[in-house]
């Protein structure tokens, strides 16, 4: 794969890490909540410890600004 899109909760399975390692670029979608930047920093720190700094250039960061509306709650 050239690109994969990740919308992660809070964990990374071995299969996910394997797939991420095969990709040249990874689009990471994060929410616009105040803690999202902190969580992204923790993810990058974790990957840096596992694989070194080569991971930092793989990510394209996207902020999902969609708010949970009444319509969204009815559709899920």
Buried (B, 14 or more C-beta within 10 A) or exposed (E): EEEBEBEEEEEBEEEEEEBBBEBEEBBBBBBEEEEBEEBBEEBBEEBEEEEEEEBEEBBEEEEEEEEEEEEEEEEE
